[in-house]
């Protein structure tokens, strides 16, 4: 099962590549932003899991 953070990273990469291919700088930036969001979500989820294990 893919988590939301991974989906955001993949979708973001697709948008970034689409923007590069079409020359759409806004689409490229949206993709990079979505990837960053996915990476941040992953880090938050990793921290949550570590904290739950310590309980």
C-alpha positions as CSV (number, residue, x, y, z in Angstrom):
1,X,0.0,0.0,0.0
2,X,1.3,3.4,-1.0
3,X,1.1,6.1,1.7
4,X,0.1,9.7,0.9
5,X,3.6,10.9,1.4
6,X,4.9,8.5,-1.3
7,X,2.0,9.4,-3.6
8,X,2.8,13.1,-3.2
9,X,6.5,12.5,-4.0
10,X,5.6,10.5,-7.2
11,X,2.9,12.9,-8.4
12,X,5.3,15.9,-7.7
13,X,8.1,14.3,-9.7
14,X,5.7,13.7,-12.6
15,X,4.6,17.4,-12.5
16,X,8.2,18.5,-12.4
17,X,9.1,16.5,-15.4
18,X,6.0,17.6,-17.3
19,X,6.9,21.2,-16.6
20,X,10.5,20.7,-17.8
21,X,9.4,19.0,-21.0
22,X,6.7,21.6,-21.8
23,X,8.7,24.6,-20.6
24,X,6.0,25.3,-18.0
25,X,8.0,26.8,-15.1
26,X,4.9,27.0,-12.9
27,X,4.1,23.3,-13.3
28,X,7.7,22.5,-12.6
29,X,7.6,24.5,-9.4
30,X,4.3,22.9,-8.4
31,X,5.9,19.5,-8.8
32,X,8.9,20.4,-6.7
33,X,6.7,21.8,-4.0
34,X,4.5,18.7,-3.9
35,X,7.7,16.5,-3.7
36,X,8.9,18.6,-0.7
37,X,5.5,18.2,0.9
38,X,5.7,14.4,0.5
39,X,9.2,14.3,1.9
40,X,8.1,16.4,4.9
41,X,5.1,14.2,5.5
42,X,7.4,11.1,5.4
43,X,9.7,12.6,8.1
44,X,6.8,13.5,10.3
45,X,5.4,9.9,10.0
46,X,8.8,8.4,10.7
47,X,9.1,10.5,13.9
48,X,5.5,9.5,14.9
49,X,6.3,5.8,14.5
50,X,9.5,6.1,16.6
51,X,7.6,7.9,19.3
52,X,4.9,5.2,19.3
53,X,7.5,2.5,19.7
54,X,9.0,4.2,22.7
55,X,5.6,4.1,24.6
